[in-house]
Amino acid sequence: MDPNALFKKMHRFYGVQDWWPGEGFEIAIGAVLTQNTSWSNVEKALENLRKADLLNPQAILQCKDDFLKKQIKPSGFFNQKSKYLKNLSALWAENSNPSRKELLAVKGVGAETADSILLYLLNTPEFVIDAYTIRISERIGFGSFQTNSKWKEFFEEKVGKNVGRYNEFHALFVIHARTFCRKNNPLCGSCFLRKDCLFGKMSLDSI
Ligand code: SF4
């Protein structure tokens, strides 16, 4: 199975995901807040920011540090993340269409965050690589690469530059990792991909 066949199977099973939740600069805020935490915690922080009218870069820049930290506390690491949000807001206030290089120069914005912002907010064809993508890809048998940037090259070469496909693919990886392909106890016996998956076949053969 290649990545395009995987996409079709996951798409058929889960249907259209239509990410990212939220719109405008809220997407960039969510991409920072989701670092090292679950989306349910991010939603609580976003709701606080929404109520405080803090979902835009100017408001975040003007906001007192302690107040901002309090609003984003549910997402964890709030001391760091409040600084990251201010850094990203400072860039955005000057340039609301930054390049990948400009985003990566912001302290607190790594490749996964930058590519999420580029793909979901700026509609730029950057394949988002995260731990879920790598876990599923390695188990299925796409290979093993040393770095996330090699995985990114792999997917972009196999899938081709396609914003809509990248958008759905990342969302499907996330839902599949949470539903079947869990880190510690993957549900291979009931997974619709088991016949095409190296790890799934091996684990079923050993039963
Ligand atoms: S068969 Fe198992 S390892 Fe393979 S994708 Fe499904 S849950 Fe993951």
Boltz pocket constraint, residues with backbone or C-beta under 6 A from the ligand:
constraints:
  - pocket:
      binder: B
      contacts: [[A, 136], [A, 139], [A, 140], [A, 180], [A, 181], [A, 182], [A, 186], [A, 187], [A, 188], [A, 189], [A, 191], [A, 192], [A, 193], [A, 194], [A, 195], [A, 197], [A, 198], [A, 199], [A, 200], [A, 201]]
      max_distance: 6.0
